[in-house]
Amino acid sequence: MSGWAKKVFWKEVSVNEADGGFTVTLDGRGLKTPAKSALAVPTRDMAEAIAAEWRAQDGEVNPLSMPVTRSANAAIDKVAIQHGEVADMLADYGGTDLLCYRATNPEELIARQAAEWDPVLDWASETLGARLLPVAGVMHVAQSDTALQGLRDKVHAMSNFELAAFHDLVSLSGSLVLGFAATHQMRPIEEIWMLSRLDETWQEELWGVDEEAAEQAEIKKQAFLHADRFFKMSRK
């Protein structure tokens, strides 16, 4: 099947082993990505999740209801052909990591950032071998080339499917370190998400919740949780 079908036409969705991975078929025909590549994934868990999404379609196909399929397509059609560029783009977050740039006032926010973010930077130093230093204000301060290169190497070592998930973990949180915290299951994923929203939570406590902003934040949170799930499914 090439691209998205407008209407459901199949009766049976199956998962099959193929070339060291797994494929999903509709009435015996293998799924293809929008770029017409075979949709072959690394684990049975991922294939079963994709199959479940296709079985759940009723009437007309709704791509928005198929996040695992869309992420797998991205891994095959986008990440696979520019793995190095994607890895470099994500690794660059380390030089301006969210956790490193701290408020200069008020004291309560400064203290909260230190209490919540310093342990994560300590974890990165101990687990990832990369010590990133926090600074006050928004002026750029260069981090250790050795630390940044070590993180870059770890990003480049990811598979296409891992990197597709990691892209969203990092870009949605604004933090390379939090992306790694998620992939290493440093803390429950919802706690990691809340760490990325520390400043926004502070503002909400002061001024109240903006409903439109809260709706957008919830959309991003669900995408972050999906990326975490997809990364776990990508590991053999």
C-alpha positions as CSV (number, residue, x, y, z in Angstrom):
1,M,0.0,0.0,0.0
2,S,1.5,3.4,-1.0
3,G,0.7,6.4,1.2
4,W,-2.6,6.7,3.0
5,A,-5.8,5.0,1.8
6,K,-8.9,7.2,1.9
7,K,-11.2,4.4,2.9
8,V,-10.8,1.1,4.7
9,F,-10.7,-1.7,2.1
10,W,-8.9,-4.5,3.9
11,K,-10.3,-7.3,6.1
12,E,-7.2,-8.7,7.7
13,V,-4.2,-7.0,9.3
14,S,-1.2,-9.3,10.1
15,V,2.3,-9.0,11.5
16,N,5.1,-11.0,9.8
17,E,8.8,-11.5,10.3
18,A,11.0,-10.3,7.5
19,D,14.7,-9.6,7.0
20,G,15.6,-9.5,10.7
21,G,12.6,-7.3,11.5
22,F,8.8,-7.2,11.1
23,T,6.3,-6.0,8.6
24,V,2.5,-5.4,8.7
25,T,0.3,-6.6,5.9
26,L,-3.2,-5.7,4.8
27,D,-4.8,-8.7,3.3
28,G,-1.3,-10.0,2.5
29,R,0.0,-6.8,1.0
30,G,2.9,-5.2,2.9
31,L,2.4,-1.6,4.1
32,K,4.6,1.0,2.5
33,T,5.6,4.5,3.7
34,P,4.5,7.7,2.0
35,A,7.8,7.6,0.1
36,K,6.9,4.0,-1.1
37,S,9.5,2.2,1.0
38,A,8.6,-1.0,2.7
39,L,7.4,-0.3,6.2
40,A,9.8,-2.7,8.0
41,V,10.3,-2.1,11.8
42,P,12.9,-3.5,14.2
43,T,10.6,-5.1,16.9
44,R,7.5,-7.1,17.1
45,D,6.1,-4.8,19.7
46,M,6.3,-1.9,17.2
47,A,4.8,-4.0,14.5
48,E,1.9,-5.1,16.7
49,A,1.3,-1.5,17.7
50,I,1.1,-0.4,14.1
51,A,-1.2,-3.3,13.2
52,A,-3.5,-2.3,16.1
53,E,-3.7,1.2,14.7
54,W,-4.7,-0.1,11.2
55,R,-7.2,-2.6,12.7
56,A,-8.8,0.3,14.6
57,Q,-9.6,2.3,11.4
58,D,-13.2,2.5,10.6
59,G,-14.6,3.9,7.4
60,E,-12.0,6.4,6.3
61,V,-8.4,6.2,7.5
62,N,-7.4,8.9,9.9
63,P,-3.5,9.3,10.0
64,L,-3.8,11.5,13.2
65,S,-5.0,8.4,15.0
66,M,-1.9,6.4,14.0
67,P,1.1,7.9,15.9
68,V,3.2,4.7,15.8
69,T,2.7,4.4,12.1
70,R,3.6,8.0,11.5
71,S,6.8,7.7,13.6
72,A,7.9,4.6,11.8
73,N,7.3,6.4,8.5
74,A,9.5,9.3,9.7
75,A,12.2,6.9,10.8
76,I,12.3,5.3,7.3
77,D,11.5,8.2,5.0
78,K,13.3,11.0,6.8
79,V,15.8,10.0,9.5
80,A,17.3,7.1,7.5
81,I,18.3,9.3,4.6
82,Q,19.8,12.1,6.8
83,H,20.8,10.3,10.0
84,G,24.0,12.3,10.5
85,E,22.3,15.7,10.0
86,V,19.5,14.9,12.4
87,A,21.9,13.6,15.0
88,D,24.0,16.7,14.7
89,M,21.0,19.0,15.1
90,L,19.9,17.2,18.2
91,A,23.4,17.1,19.7
92,D,23.6,20.9,19.3
93,Y,21.0,21.2,22.0
94,G,23.7,20.3,24.4
95,G,25.5,23.6,23.9
96,T,22.4,25.6,25.0
97,D,20.6,23.0,27.1
98,L,17.5,24.2,28.9
99,L,18.8,22.9,32.2
100,C,21.9,25.1,32.0
101,Y,20.4,28.5,31.6
102,R,19.0,29.7,34.9
103,A,16.9,32.7,36.1
104,T,18.6,35.7,37.8
105,N,15.6,36.4,39.9
106,P,13.5,35.9,41.9
107,E,15.3,33.9,44.5
108,E,12.5,31.4,44.8
109,L,12.7,30.5,41.1
110,I,16.5,30.3,41.3
111,A,16.2,27.9,44.2
112,R,13.6,25.7,42.5
113,Q,15.7,25.4,39.3
114,A,18.7,24.4,41.3
115,A,16.7,21.9,43.4
116,E,15.1,20.3,40.3
117,W,17.7,20.6,37.6
118,D,21.0,20.2,39.4
119,P,20.3,16.5,40.2
120,V,19.7,15.8,36.5
121,L,23.0,17.5,35.5
122,D,24.7,15.4,38.2
123,W,23.1,12.3,36.7
124,A,24.3,13.2,33.2
125,S,27.8,13.6,34.6
126,E,27.8,10.3,36.3
127,T,25.8,8.2,33.8
128,L,26.7,9.9,30.5
129,G,30.1,11.1,31.4
130,A,29.2,14.7,30.4
131,R,29.4,17.5,33.0
132,L,27.4,20.5,31.8
133,L,27.6,23.6,33.9
134,P,24.7,25.9,34.8
135,V,24.9,29.7,34.2
136,A,22.8,32.6,35.3
137,G,21.1,34.6,32.6
138,V,20.7,34.0,28.9
139,M,24.1,34.9,27.5
140,H,25.7,31.9,25.9
141,V,28.5,30.2,27.8
142,A,30.5,27.5,26.1
143,Q,30.4,24.1,27.6
144,S,33.3,21.6,27.6
145,D,34.1,20.3,24.2
146,T,34.8,16.9,25.6
147,A,31.4,16.7,27.3
148,L,29.6,17.8,24.2
149,Q,31.5,15.4,22.0
150,G,30.7,12.5,24.2
151,L,27.0,13.4,24.1
152,R,27.2,13.8,20.3
153,D,28.7,10.4,19.9
154,K,25.9,8.8,21.9
155,V,23.3,10.5,19.7
156,H,25.0,9.4,16.5
157,A,25.1,5.8,17.8
158,M,21.3,5.6,17.8
159,S,19.4,3.6,15.2
160,N,17.0,5.4,12.8
161,F,14.0,4.4,14.9
162,E,15.6,5.5,18.1
163,L,16.7,8.8,16.6
164,A,13.2,9.5,15.3
165,A,11.8,9.2,18.9
166,F,14.8,11.0,20.4
167,H,14.2,13.9,18.0
168,D,10.8,14.6,19.7
169,L,12.1,13.9,23.2
170,V,14.7,16.6,22.8
171,S,12.9,19.2,20.7
172,L,9.7,19.1,22.8
173,S,11.6,19.4,26.1
174,G,14.3,21.8,24.8
175,S,16.9,19.7,26.5
176,L,19.4,17.1,25.2
177,V,20.0,16.0,28.8
178,L,16.3,15.5,29.5
179,G,16.1,13.5,26.2
180,F,18.8,11.2,27.5
181,A,17.1,11.1,31.0
182,A,14.0,9.8,29.2
183,T,15.8,7.1,27.1
184,H,17.6,5.9,30.3
185,Q,14.4,6.0,32.3
186,M,16.1,8.1,34.9
187,R,12.7,9.0,36.3
188,P,9.1,8.4,35.3
189,I,8.5,10.0,32.0
190,E,5.8,12.4,33.2
191,E,8.3,13.7,35.8
192,I,10.8,14.3,33.1
193,W,8.2,16.2,31.1
194,M,7.4,18.4,34.2
195,L,11.1,19.2,34.6
196,S,11.1,20.7,31.1
197,R,8.1,22.9,32.1
198,L,9.5,24.2,35.4
199,D,9.5,27.8,34.3
200,E,6.0,27.6,32.8
201,T,4.7,26.0,35.9
202,W,6.2,28.8,38.0
203,Q,4.4,31.4,35.8
204,E,1.2,29.5,36.2
205,E,1.5,29.5,39.9
206,L,2.0,33.3,39.9
207,W,-0.5,34.4,37.3
208,G,-2.9,31.5,36.8
209,V,-3.4,29.0,34.0
210,D,-4.0,30.3,30.4
211,E,-6.4,27.8,28.9
212,E,-5.1,28.1,25.3
213,A,-1.5,27.7,26.5
214,A,-2.5,24.8,28.7
215,E,-4.2,23.0,25.7
216,Q,-1.0,23.5,23.6
217,A,1.1,22.2,26.5
218,E,-1.1,19.1,26.8
219,I,-0.7,18.4,23.0
220,K,3.1,18.6,23.4
221,K,3.0,16.4,26.5
222,Q,1.1,13.6,24.7
223,A,3.6,13.8,21.9
224,F,6.5,13.6,24.4
225,L,4.9,10.5,26.0
226,H,4.4,8.9,22.6
227,A,8.1,9.6,21.7
228,D,9.1,7.8,24.9
229,R,6.8,4.8,24.1
230,F,8.2,4.7,20.5
231,F,11.8,4.8,21.7
232,K,11.1,1.8,24.0
233,M,9.4,-0.1,21.2
234,S,12.4,0.5,19.0
235,R,14.9,-1.3,21.3
236,K,15.5,-4.9,20.4
